[in-house]
Amino acid sequence: MCDVMRHQKRPTMSAKILFIILLYYFVPTSKSYFSTTKNIDQQCFCKLEGSIDDCSCNIDTVDYFNNMRIYPRLQSLLIKDYFRFYKVNLKQPCPFWADDSKCAIRYCHVQQCQDDDIPVGLKGETRNHQIYIEKKYDKYLSTNQMINCEQTAKDHNKELGYLNTTISSENYKEFERWQKHDDEQDNFCITETSPGEYVDLLLNPEKYTGYKGPSAHRIWRSIYLENCFRPEKSTHNFIQASQMSGMCLEKRAFYRVVSGLHASINIHLCSKYLLPNQNNLGIVTTGAEWGPNLPEFQRMFSPDTTGGEGPNWLKNVYFIYLLELRALDKAAPYLKREEYYTGNDDGDEETRQAVDDILEVVRSFPNHFNESCMFNGGSEAIMLKEEFRQHFLNVSRIMDCVGCDKCKLWGKLQVQGLGTALKILFSGKFDEWSPTVNKNIDKRNFYLERSEIVALFNGLGRLSESIFELERFRQMMR
């Protein structure tokens, strides 16, 4: 080999010049590609390192904890019957403007449940669950019969005669209405007055449907411009990161949860994007296929296309994730006492065990969001919290204005999940909650509807999947 090299002619000067010219024209193209890819990677993810704003936690800590411990467990939990069937009213009219934007795209359609598909325990949910609870506590009631007898004896007074302690069904219903009214004063989401229908979330996964344009833009423009707290002289839909320092923690938090929710939804749409089917001749064929769309993700979050704000929006996904994770942790003592009743004894027991497992994992997270830092300072803080609550109530109302049924379904679910998390953290009711022997009958303390629990877990599941998908997009860029 050395001999061969020794006898080869050295390149002439003209050959060197020609080589340099070729290098100049062709190699930079290759370098430019890799450089651009690297720059895009750095640009989109440049904020996804170090600490999370207004939190005592790092991005990489959340990435590892979510992708390795939370995401797999949630994926397994959310396919169980209790969490896959969500009751929602998709026919509620828009309260703010004429609903003239109904999506005609077939992928916007929500596939309804057949009656036979709905778990028996969810049909006539309240009555069936009440019978189940009464049977479960029969043993408890019998062992405490003596206590009840003693209490009855006290109700008999020799001078006043027998004291009738029974309550008529009409009065009981009236008490329930009072309790419901009191509970609604702490809600961050509207309570649907008209009955809804069960939707199987597994049959209607969140993905890109083609719904876009003025109708979709009006939804988010209304949320940002009319309901988010804003600094003075801010005219954009979004609030620039440079303006955030002039806002108090509570107002920053409101914007970050809305921005994080918006970014998370866009990540879902980019990861399950409607891709064109092409044959070998490059002709688009029939049939739908969904998959990750990297160029669309870059368009959504690159600084070049978002006025430099895209990376901040991705970072806000981590903020709302930590907020909802903390709500799950705070509500853990309550959630561990839920029955997760569907009428299938074996399946319900598996669900309870799976919930207990994930709550224990959530409890082990080292840097939970600290909600005690918010809404402190007397009467002004109380007024700010009520304003905060009213703003988010409006956001939940706007979800009825979404023109695509499937988008409306997942928008309402994720907003209710976030609203439930805010209720747990800031209503104060959960701080006063104490476990009772039969909390399903005694609802004087903090109480969550089944739809709130389903939305809370599914909402965190959506955020968990967003963080998981971010790592996939990062690998695709590399």
N, C-alpha and C positions, 0 to 999 in steps of 0.2 A: 504494500500500500504506500509506504514511504517512497519507494522507488518510482512508482507511477506518478506521485505528486511532484517528485523532484524533476521529472522530465516534461511536465506540462508547462505550456507557455504562460507567462504572467499576462494578465489582461492589460491591453494598451490603454492610454489615457482616454481615447475616444470611447472605448468600451466602458470605462468607468463612468464617463459623463452620461452615456446612454443608460447605464444602470441606475444612476442617481435620478435621471429624468423619470424613468419608469417607476422608481420608488416613490417619487414625489406625486405622481399622478394616480398610482394604484394603491399603494399601501395606506396612505391617509384615509382612504375610503373605509378600509377595514378598521383602522384605528378609530376613525370617527364613529363607526357603529358601536364598538365596544365602549368608547368614551361616553357616547350619548346614553347608552344603556346604563352605564355606571352612574352618570349624572342624574338620569331620571330616577334611578333607585335611591340615590342620595337625596334628591329633591322631595320625592313623595314621602319618604320615610325619615327625612332629616330631623323631624321633631320627635320621632318615636325612639327616644333614648333619654336616659337620665330620669329626673323626677317628673311626676305628673302634677300639673298646676293645681294649687290649693289642696294638695294631698301629700301625705308623708310616705309616698310609695314610688318605686321605680318601675319604668316600663318593662324591663326584662323580668322583674319579679312577677308581674301580672302575666306576661307571656308564658312563662314556665308553669305557673300555678294553674292558669286557665287551660292551656293546651294539653298538659299532662294529667291534670287531676279533675278539673271541673267539666270541661267539654265532653269527655267520654261518658261521664256519669249522667250528665243532662241529656245527652243523646239517647241513652238507654231509658231514662225516666220518662221522657216526654212522649214516648210511643205507647205508654200505658193508658188504659181506657180513661182513667180519671182526668188525665191531662190532655188527651187528644181531642176530646169533645168539648167544644166551646160554644156557649149559648150567646147569640148576638142578634141584634136587629139591624139588618142591612137595608131596611126600607124606611128608616127614620129620615124625614125630610131635612134638607139643609136649612138651618135657621137664619142664615145671613144673606143669601142671594138665591135667585131663581136657579133651580137645578136643571140647567140646559146643556149639560156636558156629559150625558150618559155614554159610557164607553160601549161601542158596538163591536169591539174586537173580541173574538170568541175566547181568547185566553183570559179575558177579564171576568168570565163567568165563574161563579162559585158552584161547585157540585154539591147539591143538597144531600142530606142523610136520608136513607130509607128508615122507616119506623123500626124495622127489625134489626137495623144496625146499631141503634142506640141502646146502651146497657140498660137493663131492666131497672136498676137502681136510680137512673136519671129520669125515668118517666114518672111523673108525679113526684118529683125529687123530694119535696119537703115532707110529704106524708110518709113515703116509704122510709126515709131516713129517720123520721120520728119514731116509727114502729121499731126500727132496728135499735135505736138508742134506748127505747123503753125496755126492750128485751135484754139488752146488754146490762142494764142497771137494775134488773129485777132482783138479783142477788144482793146488790148493795142496799136497795130499798128494804128488802126483807130483814137484813141484819140491823137496819136502823129503825125497825118498826117500834121498838120500845121507846126510842127518842121521840118518834112521832106521837106515840100515845101520851107521853108525858106532856108534850106541847099541847095536845088536844085537851088534856085535863086542865091545863092552865087557862084554856079558853072558856072553861065553864066557871063562872063566878056565881057563888051562892046568892049574892045580893042582886046582881044584874041579870042573872039567868044565862042561858047559852048564847055565846057570841058566834054568829055565823061568819065563818071566814072564807066561804066559797065565793068565787068570782064568776060572773056570768060570761058566756062566750062572747057576747057583744062587748062587754067591758074589756075582756082580754084582748080582743082585736083592736080596740081603741088604744090600749096600752102599747100594743105592738106598733101602731101607727105613730104614736108619740116617740117611741124608741127609734123608729126608722127615721123620723124627722130629725131627732137629736144626732143620730149617727151621720146623717147627710151633711150636717154642719161641719164635719171634719173631713169630708170627702174632697179629693183633688180632681175627681172625674165625675161627670154627670151620671146619674142613675137613670137607666132607660125605663120609662114608664110603660111602654107597650111591650107585649111579650115578643120574645125573639125565637129563633130556631137554632137547633143544634147543628154545628158544622164540624165535620171531621177534618181536623187540621192536616192529617197525613194525606188526605185525598186532595187537599188544596194548598200545596206548599207555596211559600213566598218566593216569587221569581219574577223576572221581567216579563210584562204582558204586552208591551207596546204602548201603554198609557203614558202620554207625555203632552207637551204643548201648553197652550194658555191655561187650560183647566188645572193641570198639575202645578204649574208655576203659581197660579193664583192661591192655591192652598198654602204653599210654603211662604209666599210673599205676605199673606195675611197673618201667618203665625209670627214671622220675624218682625214685620213693621208695626203690627197692631197689638201684639201681645208680649213680645220680649221687652224687658227693661233695656233702655238704650241711653248711651251718653249723648250729650248735646252735639248738634251739628253732624249726626250720623245719618246718612241718607241711603246707604246700601242695605240690602236685605240682611247681610251678615254684619257682625261687629268686628272690626279689625283688632288684631291682637294688641296693637299699640294703644288702643283706646280702653282696654280692659282694666288697666291699672287705676283709672279714674272712677271705677264703679266699686260698690261695696261687695263683700263676699257673697251675700245672698243673691244679688242681681247678677253677679258673674256666674254663680252656680246655675241660675235659671237659664241663662243663655247657653251655658256649656251642656246642660242636659238636652236642650232642644237641638243644638248643633250636633251633639253626639248621636242622638236618635236619628237625625236626618242623615248623617254620614253612615251610620250603621245600616240603614235601609238601602242607601246607595251601594254599599258593599255587597249586600245580598243580591241586588239586581245585577251588579257586575259579575258576580260569581255564578249566577244562574241566568245568563243572558240568552235571549232567543237568537240562536245562531242559524245562518242560512245553510240549508242542505244543498250540496253541490255534487253533481256526478262527475265522471272523468272528463267530460267536455266543458266543465265549468258552468253548466246550466243549473240554476236553482231548481230543486225538485220539491215535491210536496212532502209533508211530514215535518214535525217540529222537533228540534233538538236544543237543549239548554246546556250551557257550559260557561267556563270563565272567559271573559272578554277583557284582555289586558289593555288594548288601546282605549277602551271605554273607561277602565279604571284610571288610566293615566290622565284622560281628559277630565275626569271628575275631580282629581286630587293633585294634579301637578301644579306647582306654583305658577307656571307659565300661563295656565288657563283659568286660574282662580284668583288672580290678583295677589298671589303669594300666600293665600289663606288655606289652601288645601291641606297641607301638613298639620295645621292647627286643628282642622276639622277632624282629622284622623285621631289626633291626640285627645279630643273631646270624647271619643268613643270609650277611651280608658276611664275618663272621669265618670261617665254615667254607669259604666260597668262596676266601678268601685262603689258608687252610691247604691245601686241595686243589690250588690253583694252584701253590703252592710245591712240593708233592710232585711234580707233573708236571715242574716246572722242575728239581728235584733229580735226578729219574730220567731226564732227557732224554738223557744219553749212553748209557744202557742202552736206552731205547726207540727210539733212532735205529738201533740194531743189530738190532732185531727184524725178522723177515721178513714178519709179518702174512699168514701163509700160509693160503690157502683152496683152492688148486689152480687158480685162474684167474690165469695169469701177468700179463695186462694189468691186470686189476682189482687184483691184489696190488701191482703197481708204482704204480698210481695211489694206492692207500692209503698206501704208504710215503712218497710225495711229499707227500700231504696231511698226514700225521703230522709230517714234517719241517717243513713250513710252519707248522703251528700251534705246534710246539715253539719255533721261532724267534721267533714272536710272543710266546709266554709268556716267553721269555728276556728280551725287551725291556721287560717290565713293571718300572717303576722302584722299587716299594716292596714287595718280597716279604716274606711272613711269615718271622720269624726264629726258627726252631726251636731254635737253639743256646742260647737263653735258658732253656730248660726242662730239667728233670732234671739240674741241676748241684748238687753238694754231697756227693759221696761215697756211703757206704753207704745213707744215708737216701734219697737221690735214686734209687738203684737199687731200693730197696724200694717207693718211691712209683710208679716206672715200672711195676713188675710189678703193683702193685695197680691202676693205671690200665689196664693191658693186660687183666687178669682181669675188670675191670668191663665193658670193651667186648666181651670174649668173651661175657659173659652177655647183653649187648644183642643180639649176633648170634644167640644161641640163642633169644631171645624172638621173633625174626621167624618161627620155625616155629609159633608160637602164633596167628598172624594167621588169622582165620577166612575171609577173602576171598582166593581164589587170586590174583586180579590184584593186589590190595594186597600180598599176600605176595611175589609176584614182584618188584615194584618196591621193596618194603621190603628184601628180601634183597639186591637188586642195589645199592641206594644205601648200605646198611650195609657191604657188602663193598667198595664203592668207597672209602668213608671209612676202613674198616679197612686197606685197601691203602695209602692215603695215610699213615696213622699208622705203618704198617710201614716205609714208605720213609723217613719223617722220624725215627723214634725207635728202630728196632730196632738201629741201628748197623751192620747188614750192608751197607747200601748205601754207607756211608762207607768200607768196606773193598773195595768192588767195583772191579775194574780190568778193562778190556776185553781179551779174549783173541781169538785168531784164530778159534777155533771154540767160542764160548761155549755153543752149543746141545748140544755133547757134554760139555764140561767145565763142570759145574754146581757146582763147589766154591765159587764166589763167590755173590753175591746173585742170587736167581732169582725170577722172577714167573711164576705159572701164566697160561695164556691167559685164564681166567675172571677173574683179578685185573686184567689189563690192560683187558679189556672193561668190567669194573665201574668201574675208575678213570676211564676216559674218559667213560662214560655217567653216572657219578655227578657229575662236573664239569659235564656237559651239562645235568643236571637243575638244578643250582644256577645255571648260566648262564641257563637259561630262566626261573628264578624272578626273577632280577634284571631280566631283560628284561620280564617280565610286570608287575613292580611299576611300571615306567614307564607301562605301558598303564593300570593301575588308577588311577594318579595323574592321567592325562589324562582318564579317565572321570569322576573326581570333580570335576575343574575344569569 
